């Protein structure tokens, strides 16, 4: 506590900040323990990556995978265990947002308004629900915003070392921290903080960040810049239908319509108020990030979400300023109540806290429609929830096909799956069900190869019989994977037993690479 007080954090404010952080943590822990649906598609893939540690992966830097490996070693593979550290990261994100507010000289009203806005932000709830790099990304951005605000207030040059280290670790988790780096540079050039550029500290900070991030740069250079290929394919194919207008309007839905006045006021705070002018550097980091995503043309709205913490902080300051006016003091109570009640009502849309049948009723009562950023056909559940269903049943169905084979064919069998969710399910559940190894051409599964070429019995699914007949002389339907609530393209999937391979697997493997 003494150390905290030396940093200028008022004890009462610290208690409030810590309280909201604990609320955020408990909200996720409760969901992970008692709700949460099933394991998510991407979590299966990340677990597969954690079994094959490397300096990089096709679709992500390695840090979150190492964190997952450490988590699995300590806690195991239950849903609660897998999602424990993202829950902790979400709590610390709230905490660092509160520390940023302290640097802005906020009072209780601002902290309450900003914290409630963040805790009940749908995209923040969703990102921290499952294990992915996104929960740690939000944490890295919020910590960097705090350190930047602290630097502005204190001019302590040693903070550049912490900023550089955190930028490097952030990049090693997710490369969108490069947008923060670009915004920081532009902000330094365009504000009075340019004085730092006359010292060696910012350059040392950049060097530290580069050195920490260097392993992933080396990995890409030695793997034909696979990440760049992945980004190009995602923009051209997966997110081709996402427009610049979607980036803007998506902020309203993803951050929650009720928080719109708060974060819009946050933008106003950094650019058009006397107090905010001191911290305009932070506003320029947000603005630079937005412009990078806007100019890209096919950026998902969620890409902007790590910046929202600092907008909520600025918005909280504007709420505080409003409540100081004599005729508007009633808003001191009204705004938090409004955010709290509205947030609680909207929680099930972002956090899988309701039984699925109850959620479907809730969805219809609220007039919500299942959504996806990837142009998939959906039925009763949004893609985020639908991708939590069906994976164990998929593995069980494939296992039944495998065990139906004669023993001599089982020894020669392998599973072929089309995408990393399917392959991840087979890889994850093979400790529970009898299953052979799985191969897959999607993202890092492609790099892990086609395995033993003597495996000439292939249990294949994810494509049509006609597709598999191009490579095998015999393709026999053996089962159909049926999973209630699963995303439609993973439901009613036929499973085939393929024999008599007619192609050279080594030659074909180089042609079926699928980075997206």
N, C-alpha and C positions, 0 to 999 in steps of 0.2 A: 504493500500500500504506500509506503514511504517513497518508493521509486516512482510510483504512478503520480503522486502528488508533486514530486519534483518536476514532472513533465507538464504540470499545470492543469491537471484534470481535477475538477472539483468533486469532492467525495459524494455529494448527493447525486450529481449527474452520472458519476461512475456507477452508482448503485442502479440507477434507472437503465443505463446502457447495458449493464450486465444482466439485469432482469429481463430485458427484451431478448437478449442473446440466449438466455436459458429457455425462454418461451419458444423461440425458434427451434432450439435443439429438441425440446420435449415433444413438439408437434411432429417432428420427423421420426423421433424414436418410437413414439406411440404408433404411428402409421406403419413403420417397419416391423414392429412387433406384432401388431394385431390386425393389420390390413395389408395394403401394399400389393395385392394381387400376386402375380407370379414374377419370375425373373424376366428381365427385359432383354430384347433381342441383342442390343449392343453390349450388355453386361456379359452375355455368353461369349461374344467375340473377344472382349477385353480379358476375360478369364483365360481363353485360349492363348492370347498374347502373353499373359503372365506366366504361362508354362514354357514360353519360348522367348526368354529375355534377349533384348538386342538394344543397340544404340538408337534405333528408330523403327518406325513402322510406316507402311504406305500412307495411312490416313491420319497419323498423329505422331508427335514427338513422344519420347519414352517415359517421361516422369510419372504420369498418372498410372502407367502400367507397373512401374516399380513400387508405387504406393500401394497398388492393389496386391501385388505379390507379398509385400510386407503385411498387409491387412489379412490376407488369406492365411499366412503363416501364423499370425497371432490369434485370429478369431474363427477361421474356418470359412465354409462356403454357404452358410445359411443366408437367406435374404437379409435378415437383420445384420449379420456380420458384414456382408458385402456393402451394405448401405450405411454402415455406422460412420465411417470417416467422411462421406459427403454430408451427413447430418452435422458432424462437428464443424466441417468447413463452412456450412451455412450459418452456424451460430457465430463463428468468428467473423464472417462477412458482416453480419449485423453489428458486431462489436466494433470493427474498424470503421464502419459507417458512423457509429456513435462517436468514435474518437475524432473523426474528421469534423463532425459537428462541434465538438469541443474546440477544435482549432478555429472554427468559424465564430467562436464566442457565442454559441447557442445557449439557450435556456431550456427548461423542461419541456415547454410547449413544442419547440422545434424538434427535440429528440423524440417525443411521443409521436408527432405527425410523421416524421421521416421513418421511424422504426416500424410503425403500423403499415405504412405504405409499402415498405420493403418486404416485411414478413408475409403480407397477403398478396404480393405481386405474383400473378399466376406463373409467369415464366421463371421467376426465381424459385417458387415452390417446386415447379416441375424439374428444373435443372438439378436441384439438390435432392430430389426424390430417389434417383437412381445413381449407381456408380458410373461416372464418366469424368472426363477432364473438365467438364463445364463447371462443376461445383468448385473445384480448386481454381479455375479461371476467375470466377466471381470473387473468390477470396483474394487472389493476387491483385486484381484491379482495385478492390476496395482498400487493400493495404498500401498500394502504390499511391492512391489518391490521398490517403492519410499522410504518408511520408512527404508527398509534395506540398500539402497544406502546412505540414510542420516545418518544412524547409522555408516556405514563404514567411512564416511567422518568426523563425529563429535565425535564419541565414547561417545555420550551422553546416559548414561544408562537409563534415563527416557523414551527414545524412546521404550524401551522394553515393557512398560505399554501399549502404543498405539498399538504396534505390537501384543501383547497378546489379547487385546480387539478386534482388527480387525480380528485376526485369529478366535476368538470365534464367532464373528458375521458372518464371512465368512463361517465357518462350519455350523452355524445355517441356512445358506442360501443354501449351497451345499457342500457335504462332500468332494469334490475334493480338498478343501483347506488342507486336511490332507496330500496331496502330497507336498504342499508347506512346511508344517511343517516338513515332513520327509527330504525334500531337505535342509531346513534351518539347521536342526541338522547335517546332513552329511557335509554341507558346513562349518559349524562351526568347525567340527572335522578336516577337511582336509585343512583349510586355517589358516592364521595368526589370524583370528577373533576368534580362539579358546580361546583367552584370556578372552572373555566374560564368558566362562564356569567356570572360576575361581571365578566369582561373583554370587550373588544370583539372579540377574536380569533376566536372561533367564528362570530360574525355576519359578520365579514369573510370568513371561509372559506366560509360559505353563499352570500354575495353573489358571490364569485368563481365558485363552482360554477354558480350561476344564470346568470351572464353567459356562461360558456363554453357552457352548454347552450341558451342563448337561441335560436340559429339554428334548432334543431329545434322549439322551441316555436312560433316564428314560422311555420315551414313547416306545422306541423299546423293552426295557426289559419287559414292561408290555403288549406288543402286539406280543409276540413270535418272536421278532426280524424280523418283517415283511420286513424291508428294506433289510436285508441280503437275505431273500428269493427272493425279487424282483430282486436284483442284480444277484443272481445265475441264475434265470430264464431268465433274459435278456441276459446274456452271453451265456447260453446254447441254447437258442431258437431264440430270436429276432435278435441277432447279431452273430449268429454262423457262418455265411458266411464271416464275417469280419476277415481279416488275418493281420499278422504283416506287410506284404508288403503294405496292404491298409493303415495302420497307417502312413507309410512313404510317399508313393506316394500321399496320400490324402492331405498332407500338401501343396503340390504344387498347387493343384486345389482349396483347401479351402482358402488358403491365397492369391491366385492369382498368376499365372505363372510369371507375371512381377515383383512381389516382391521377387521372389526366390533369386536373388543375394543379396538383402538387408538382409533378415533374415539369410541366410547362412553366410554372412559376419558378422552378429551379433554373431553367434556362435564362429566364428574365433576371434572376438574382445575379448570375455571374457576369452579365453583360450590361445591365442597366441600373444597378444600384451602387451606392457609394461603398457599402461594406463589401459587396461582391466584387467590385472593381479590383480590390487588392488581390483577389483569388481568380482573376480572369484567366490566368494560365490554365487552371483546371477546366474552366469553360471551353477554352480552345482545344484542350485534349478531347473533350466530347465532340466538339464541332468538327475537328479533323477526322475523327473516327467516322462520324456520320457521313462526311463528304466522300471518304474513301469507299464506303459501302454503297453510297448513292451512285457514284460514278461507275462502280462495277456493273450495276444494272440488274444483277440477278442475286442480290444478297438477301438471305432470309432475315426476317425481322429480328429473330432471336440473336443474330450476330451483334446487335447493338446493346443487348441486355446487360453486359458487364458494366457499361457506363451508367446505368440507371441509378446505382447507389449514390453517386455524387449529385445527380439531379434531384433525388429525393432529399438529400441533405440541404441543397439550396432551396428546394421547395419548402422544407421545414422552416428554414429561416424566414421565408416570406409569410408563412402561416403565423409565425411568432410575431412578426412585424404587424400583421393585420390585427392580431388579438390585443396589441398594445393601444389600439385606437379605442376611445371611449365608447363609441356607438357600436363597436364590433367585438366587445369583450365576451359576448355570449358564444362566439365561435371557438373560444378556448376549450369549451366542453363539447360543442356541437361537432367540430371537425374530427376529433378523435373518435367520438361515438359513431359518426357517419362512416369513417374508415373501418372501424372495428366491426360494426354490424354488416356493412357491405362486404367486408373481407371474409367474414365467417360464412356468409351466404354463398360466396363464390369459391370457397376452398375446395369443394368436391370436384370442381371443373379442372383443377390443376393438381390436386393431391389425391391419390387413390385411397381415400379414407372410408368410403361407403362400400357395402357389399355391391357386387356388380349389378344385380337386379335392381337394387335400390338406386344405384347411380343412373341406370337407364331411365327410370321413372323421373328422377331429378332432372336429367338432361331434357326430357320432353316437357316437363313442367316449366323449365327455365327458357324454353324455346331455343335451345342450343342444337347445333347440327354437328355431327362428327366431322373433324377437320384433319387435314394432312397437308404438309408443305410439298409433298412429292407426287401429287396427281394420281394417287392410288384410289381405287374404288373402296368405299367403306360402307359398313352396315350400321350396327347399333353403337359402336364405340369409336372414339377418335383414335387415330393411329397410335398415339402415345400409350393408350391403355390397351388397345388390341394387341400391340406387340409384347404385352406381358402374359399372353395366353397361348397355350397350345404346344409349347416346346417340349415339355416332358412327355406329353402324349405322342408327339412326333417321334421322339427317341424310342418310346415303348413300341410304337407300331413298326419302326424299322428293326428293332430288336426281335420282334416276333417273326419277321421275315427271315432274318439272319438265322435264328434258331430252328427254323423250319427246313433249312438246308441240310443235306447229308454232312456228316462230320468232315469228310475229306474236302467238301466244297467250302465249309466254314473256314478251314485253314487257308483257303485260297481267295477268300472274300475281302472286299473293301467297299466302303460306302462312298458314293459320289453325290455331293450336294451342290446346288447352284449358287447360293449366297451364304455370307458369313454367319447369318442367324441360324440357318439350318445346320451348317457345319459345326457351329459353336454348340448347338443343342446336342448333336451326336457326341462331340468331344467331351462335353460337360457331364452328360448322363451315362457315359460308358462305365463309370464306376458303380452305377446302380443297376444297369441292365447289360446283358451280354451284347456287346457291339464290337465290330472290328474298327480299325482306324478309318478316318474320313479324309477325303481330299476334296478340294474346292478351288475354283479359279478366281475367287473374289478376294480382292485386296491382299492382306498378308498371307492368307491361306495359299495363294498362288506361289508366293515365295517359299513357302514350306514344302512345296513340291508334290509330286505324284506318288511318292512312296516306292514300295517294292513292285517292280515291273512283273514279278511272277504272280501277282494277285490278278487272276484272270476272270474271277467271278465278281461282278460289280452290282451292288444294290444301289440303284439310282433313283432319284426323285427330284422334283422341282422343274421338270420340263416334260414335253409330250413324248409319247412312244415313238412318233415319227422322228423326233430329234435324236433319240438314242439309236434308232435303227441306222442312222448315218455312220455309226461307229461300231455297231455290233450286229452279228448275223442273227442272234436270237434275243428278243426283248419280251419277257413274259410278265404280264401284270400279276402282282402278288398281294397287294393290299391297297387300301385307300386311307390316307390320313385325314381324320375328321376331328376337328377341335372346335367346340363351341366358343364363341367370342373371339377367336383368333382373327387376325386380319385376313380378309377374303382370299388374297392370293396365296396364303399359306394353309388354306382349308380345302378339303376335298382333293388332296394331292395324291395321285396314283404313285405307288411304289413299284418299281420294276426290278426283275432279276435279269441282268444282261450277261450273255455268254458269247463267246466267239468274237473277240475283239478283232476288228478289221483294219485298224490304223496303228501307226507307230506312236505310242503315247508320248515319247520324247518330242516328236515333231509336232504333235497336236497341242501339247501343253503350252508351247510358246505362242500359239495362235489364239488360245481361249482366255488369255489374261483379261481380267475384268476389274479395273481400278475405278471405283466410283462410290 
